[in-house]
Amino acid sequence: MKFPDAVRLIADDLERVEALVRANFQSDAPMVPIIGDYIFSGGGKRFRPILVLLSSRLCGYRGDRSITHACVVEFLHTATLLHDDVVDGAEKRRGLLSANAKYGNEMSVLVGDFLLARSVLMTTRDGSLKLLELLSDTVALMSEGEILQLVNVRNPALSEDEYLKVIHRKTAALIAASCMIGSVLADAGEEKEQALWRFGEKVGMAFQLIDDVLDFTADESRLGKAVGTDLREGNATLPVILLLQQASRSERHELGEMLGAAHVGSEQIEHVLALMRRYGTLDSTVERARAFIQDAHRELRCFEPSPYLDALKAVADYVVTRGQ
């Protein structure tokens, strides 16, 4: 099974999620629906809602609560993007002006806050204390990840282990929670809850590592932002960390200066990309992502064969192939 086949299994539910997203982005404050329309018309595959819906089906849940929580995780994800773009001073998101570039930092932060509040409200109304705790813990982890990333901006000494701790919180936590939600809704038991959490953790780690590679290799029109944005912002992602481990002393010095520079030009990014290809750090990062996905597959051994099991594995496989 391929990713499009997995999505077709839940196509009707995804349409309901889209409707619920827009219905819950209404407000008497006129800028909320305006920015909502702008954000949600900008694309996105609804990766996290897909995981909520498929994990729910895998565990035997067929009710409406999976639609609600698919909407919740999309709101949480979007809120973090809005806040991150302000922190990073980003100008583009998915090929369009970022919300902060178009509407201002203040409005972008406040709409992100609105989404967080709406997520809490929807989860509270659902009535599951376990899910409220899960999502609250997840938001705390995501915030810690962002703080750790900010603390390590322009730090050429950031280790691989330290970086993996950052992305575990920043990216993997919400993907793990999205996978675990279905088992909680189905009351599937501790074994399946933890299996889906671990599956999502590993998928989330791979997701971020492939993003790290695409930041240097994807076409700018496809990437939706400038190539090498992470390096330009002073963030040492895994391909850069591996390069710093393997490069010559002069090359390491050069990279350190780039991480600390206020401006990094396109020619410098091309030079770094050439070094990455010479030392194989992009390929090494992809291999680490593949290893995470192989481990993720193994976490699902407690589930009986089904189309939804195949679909979850297909979504995991897509994470590594989406840049090809």
N, C-alpha and C positions, 0 to 999 in steps of 0.2 A: 504494500500500500504506500502511496505517495501523499505528500502534504495536501494537495487539492482534494484527494479522495477522502482524507480525514475530515476536512472542512465540510465536504458535502454531507457527511453523516449527521452533522448538527446545523445544517444551513438554516432550517426554520427557526431554531432556537437563537442563532446569531442575529437573525432579523429582529427577533423580539428583544434581544439585548440592545440593538441599535435604537429601537423605539424607546426603550426604557432610559437609555443614556440621554436622549434628547428631552424626554419628558421631565427628567430630574435636573435638567440644566435650565429650568425656567425660574425667573425671579422678577420681583418688582423693580429691582435695580437694573436699569436698561442695559448696562454694559455686560452683565453676566450672560444673557442669551446671545448677544452679539459676538462676544469672544468665544462662547461655546460653539456657535456655528462655524466660526473661523477655525478653531482647533480641530473639531471633529469632521470638518470637510477636507482636512489636509491629508487624509489617508491613514495608513496604519492597518496592520493585519489583524488587530485584536488578539494578539498572541496569548495574553493572559486569560481573557474570557474563554478562548478556545480550550485552554487547559482546565478551567473550572467545569465547563460543559462536558468534556470528554471524561474527566475523572469522575464526575457525578454519574454518567451513564455506565462507566466501567464498574462502579460499585453498586449499581442497581437503582439509583435514585432517578425518578422521572417527574418530580414535581416542579413547581414554579420557583422555588427558592434558589435553584441554581441560576436562573435568569437574574434574580436580584443580586446575587453575589458575583456573578460575572460582570455586572455593571459596577459593583463596588470596587473590584480590583482594577477595572479600567479607569475609574475616577482616581484611585490612589496613584496609579501609574502616571496619569496625566498631571496630577497635582505636583508630583516630584519633577516632572519635565519642566513645568512652568517655573518652579522654584530654582531648579538647576540652571536653567537658561539665564535667570537673573544673576545667580552667583557667578556663572562663567562669562557673563557679558556676551552671550551668544546672539548672533544676528540672523541665523537661519535655522529652520527646523523642517525636515522633510521637503526641502527645496523651496520653501516659502519663507518670508520674513517670520522670525520667531514672534510669539505674542508680545514679549517685552520690547522687541524692536518696533513693533507696529503700534502697540497701545501704551507702552511705558512700563517701567519696572514696578511702580506702585500698583498699577491695575493688575499686572500679571501675578504679583504676589497675593493680592487680595482674592483673585479668582481661584488661585491654587488653594487658599485657605477655605474658600467656599466649597470646593470639591472635597477637601478633607472633612469638613463639617457634614456635608451631604453623605459621605461614606459612613461616618459614625452614626448618623441618623438612620440610614437604611439598615445598617447592621443591628442597631438597637431595636428597631421596629420588628426585625425578623425574630428576635427573642432568644437567640442562642448565645448564652454567656460564653460558651467555648469558642465560638467563632469571633465574638467581640474581643476576647483575650488574644486569640490567634492573630487577628488583624492589628490590634494595638501593639502587640509584641513585634510584629513585622514592620510597622511604621517606625518604631523605635530603632530597630536594626537598620532600616534604610537611612534614617537620620544619622546614626552613628557612622555608617559607611560614607556618607557625604562629608561628615566632619573629618573623618580620617583622610579622605581624599584631599580636602582643603588644607589640612595640616601638612600634607606631604607634597603640595604643589612646589615645583622647582627644586625637588629633592633628588639629585642623581644617585644618592646612596640608598634609595628605597629598595628593599630586598624582594625577591620573588614571593616569599612566604608572607611578607607584610602586604604586598599588593593583592595576593589572593584573599587575605582577610578583608581588605577593602571591598573587593567585588562580591565576596560572599554576602556581605551586608547590603551593599548598594544595589546589586542586581539580582542575585540568586534568591534572596529571602522572599521577595514578593512572588517570584515564579514558583518557589517551593510551597508557599501558602496557597497559591492558586490551585496547585495540584492536590493539596491536602483537603481543601474545602469539600470536594465531592465525597470523600470518605466520611467526613463529619456529618454532612447532610444525610448520608445513607446509614449512619450509625454502623459503619462497617467494622469497627473494632480497632484496637490499638495497633495491631500488627500492620493492617493495611494503611492506617493513617500515617504511621512512621515510614512505611515503604514509599508511599506517594510523596511525603515530605523529602525523603532522601533522593528520590527520582528527580523531583523538581529542583533541589539544590544543585545536582550535577548538571542538569539541563541549563540552569541559570548560569553556572560557571562557564559552560561551553558557549552560551549565548554571548556573554561579555567578551570572552577571548576572541570569538569570531568578529565581534564589533571592533576590537582592537586592531585586527588585521585589516578589516574593511576600511578603517579610518585612513590607512595608507594606500590601499590598493583599488578601492572602488572609484569609478568615474564620478566626478563631482555632481553631475546632473542626477546620477542614480543615488549617490550618497545623501544628497540634499543639504550638504554643507561643504566647506572647504576641505580639501584633502589635507591630512596632517593636523587637524584641529586640536587633537589631544596634545601633541607636541607644542603647537603654537601657544596653547594655554598653560604649558609647563607641567603637564601630567605625564609621568613616566608609566606607560602601559607595558604589558608583558613583552611585546616585540622590542621595545626600547631597553627594558631591563636586561633581557637576554643579550642584546647588542652590547650594552655596557659591560657585561661579563666577559665577552669574547673579543671585543675590539682592541686595537693597539692603544698604547698610552696616549698618543696624540689624538687618536679618534675619540677616545673616552673624554679627553679634555674638551674637544670640539663639541661633543654631545652635551656635556655638562654646561657649556656656555650657551648652547641653544635652549636648554631647559630653563636657564636663568634669564634669557633675553626677553625684552619687552616686545620685540617683533622678530618673527622668523619668516623669511621669504620663501617663495615657491622653489627657487633654485636650491635653497638649503634643504627643503623637504625632499626634493628629488635626490639630493646627495645622500641623505639618510636612508631613503628607500633603496638606493644602490648598495649601500653598506648592508642593509638588512638582507638583501638578496645574496650578497657575497657570503655572509656568515650564516645564512639559512634561518634567521630568527623568525621570519614570518611562517615558514614551513613548520618550525618547531612549535610555534604557538598553535597552529592548526592541529598538529598531532596531539598536543595536550587537550585541545577541545574534543577531538575524536575519542581520546581515552576517557574523558568525562562522560561522553555519550554511551560508550560501551558499558561503563559502570552503571549508568542510569538504567539501561536495559535490564541489567541483572537485578536491580532493585524491584522489578515487577514480577519476580518469579512466584510470588504468593498468589497471583491472580490466575484464574482459569482462562484458557484461550477464548477470545471473542473479537469481533470487529473493533470494539472500542479499545481493547488492548493493542491491537495492531495499529490503530489510529494514533494512540499516544506514542508508540514507538516511532511511527512515521513523523510525528511532530518533532520528536527529539532528533531524528536523523536530518530533518530539514534545517535545524539550527546550524549544522556544519556546512550544508550544501547551499545555503541561501546566497552566499557570495559568489557562486560559480556561474 
